[in-house]
Amino acid sequence: MYQRIRDLREDHDLTQKQVAKMLHCSQQAYSNYELGQRDIPTSILIQLSQLYNVTTDYILGLTD
C-alpha cells in the first residue's frame, strides 16, 4: 500500500509537499504514510483515491 501511494504520486509528477497541502496535513505526516511509519487514516485514504481517481481497494492492494 505504501509503495502504491508513492508510485501514484510520482506518476502524477507531484511532490510530497504538494500532496500534503492537498490533504491538509504536514509533509512529514505524508512522508510517514509513504514510509509505512504511520497508518493512513480512512479520511486520507478516501482523499487519495479521489485525488488519483482510483479505488481505495487499489491503494490498499486488494485489486490491480
C-alpha positions in Angstrom: 0.0 0.0 0.0 2.8 2.4 0.9 4.6 1.9 -2.4 1.4 2.4 -4.3 0.7 5.8 -2.9 4.3 6.8 -3.7 4.0 5.4 -7.2 0.7 7.2 -7.7 2.3 10.5 -6.5 5.3 10.1 -8.8 3.1 9.1 -11.8 1.3 12.4 -11.3 4.5 14.4 -11.0 3.7 15.6 -7.5 5.9 16.2 -4.6 5.2 15.1 -1.1 4.7 18.7 -0.1 2.1 19.3 -2.8 0.1 16.2 -1.9 0.4 17.0 1.8 -1.0 20.5 1.1 -4.0 19.0 -0.8 -4.6 16.6 2.1 -4.3 19.4 4.7 -1.5 17.6 6.6 2.2 18.3 7.0 4.8 17.0 4.6 6.3 15.0 7.4 3.0 13.3 8.2 2.5 12.4 4.5 6.1 11.1 4.3 5.4 8.8 7.2 2.4 7.4 5.3 4.6 6.6 2.3 7.2 5.0 4.5 4.7 3.0 6.4 5.6 4.6 9.7 2.1 5.8 10.3 -1.2 4.2 9.4 -3.2 6.1 6.8 -6.4 7.4 8.3 -9.6 6.4 6.5 -10.3 10.1 5.6 -6.9 10.5 4.0 -7.3 7.2 2.1 -10.5 8.4 0.6 -9.0 11.7 -0.3 -6.0 9.9 -2.0 -8.4 7.7 -4.0 -10.3 10.8 -5.2 -7.1 12.7 -6.0 -5.7 9.9 -8.1 -9.1 8.6 -9.4 -8.5 5.1 -8.2 -10.4 2.9 -5.7 -9.5 2.6 -2.1 -9.1 -1.1 -2.8 -6.4 -0.3 -5.3 -4.5 1.8 -2.8 -4.9 -1.0 -0.2 -3.5 -3.6 -2.7 -6.7 -5.6 -2.9 -7.1 -5.0 -6.7 -4.8 -4.2 -9.5 
